[in-house]
Every structure is written in C-alpha cells, then in structure tokens.
C-alpha cells in the first residue's frame, strides 16, 4: 500500500507538508510522527475526505482545534 498523493489539508485546503504523500512511500519520515494529533481536529475532517489526506500541522495541533478553518462549501 502506498500513500495517496494528496498534498493539501482536508480541513483548510493549505499544503499539509505530508512527506509520505510527496514521496509516495510510507518509509519517508514526516512531521506528524513528532506531534500529538488533537482528536477534535480529526473530527473536523469532512466524512468524505477522511483517510484521503493528512491534516496540516496547524490544523492537527491543539492550538487550532477550536478554530473552524474549513473553506466555504
């Protein structure tokens, strides 16, 4: 299994800096292994985008968990 080549955050649409998505390999180290992903941030991912792309660091961390950053749909 390879990572999907989705390079944008499913919550805010900004680049997610996902190294595995960029490289095409889960063997590539990524910033997300060094932070705690806030459960509230995961809950903000629209259902149809879950497990399709990684959050960006800003959306994944607790500092932004209470901010609704979803683009108008």
C-alpha positions as CSV (number, residue, x, y, z in Angstrom):
1,X,0.0,0.0,0.0
2,X,1.3,3.5,-0.9
3,X,0.2,6.9,0.5
4,X,-2.3,8.8,-1.6
5,X,-0.6,11.8,-3.4
6,X,-2.9,14.3,-1.6
7,X,-0.8,17.3,-0.6
8,X,-3.5,19.6,0.9
9,X,-5.1,19.6,4.3
10,X,-8.7,18.3,4.1
11,X,-9.8,20.9,6.6
12,X,-8.3,24.2,5.5
13,X,-7.0,23.4,2.0
14,X,-3.5,24.6,2.7
15,X,-0.4,22.4,1.9
16,X,-0.1,19.7,4.5
17,X,3.6,19.1,4.2
18,X,3.0,15.3,4.2
19,X,6.4,13.8,3.3
20,X,5.0,10.3,2.6
21,X,2.3,11.7,0.2
22,X,5.0,13.7,-1.6
23,X,7.5,10.8,-1.9
24,X,5.0,8.0,-2.5
25,X,6.4,6.0,0.4
26,X,5.4,5.4,4.0
27,X,9.1,4.9,4.7
28,X,9.6,8.6,4.4
29,X,9.7,10.4,7.8
30,X,7.1,13.0,8.4
31,X,6.4,15.9,10.9
32,X,3.2,14.1,12.1
33,X,5.2,11.5,13.9
34,X,6.6,14.2,16.2
35,X,3.3,15.8,17.3
36,X,0.2,14.7,19.1
37,X,-2.8,15.0,16.7
38,X,-5.7,16.5,18.5
39,X,-8.9,14.3,18.4
40,X,-11.0,17.4,17.9
41,X,-9.0,18.3,14.8
42,X,-9.6,14.8,13.4
43,X,-13.3,15.2,14.0
44,X,-13.3,18.3,11.8
45,X,-12.3,16.4,8.7
46,X,-15.4,16.1,6.4
47,X,-16.6,12.4,6.2
48,X,-15.9,12.1,2.5
49,X,-12.3,13.2,3.0
50,X,-11.4,11.0,5.9
51,X,-8.4,8.8,5.3
52,X,-7.8,10.5,2.0
53,X,-5.3,13.2,3.0
54,X,-3.3,14.3,6.1
55,X,-4.1,17.4,8.1
56,X,-1.6,20.3,8.0
57,X,0.4,20.9,11.2
58,X,-1.7,24.0,12.1
59,X,-5.0,22.1,11.8
60,X,-3.6,19.0,13.5
61,X,-2.4,20.7,16.7
62,X,-4.4,21.7,19.7
63,X,-3.8,25.4,19.1
64,X,-6.1,25.4,16.2
65,X,-8.5,22.7,17.2
66,X,-11.1,25.2,18.3
67,X,-10.9,27.3,15.2
68,X,-13.2,26.3,12.3
69,X,-10.8,26.6,9.3
70,X,-13.0,24.7,6.8
71,X,-13.4,26.6,3.5
72,X,-16.9,27.5,2.5
73,X,-18.5,24.7,0.6
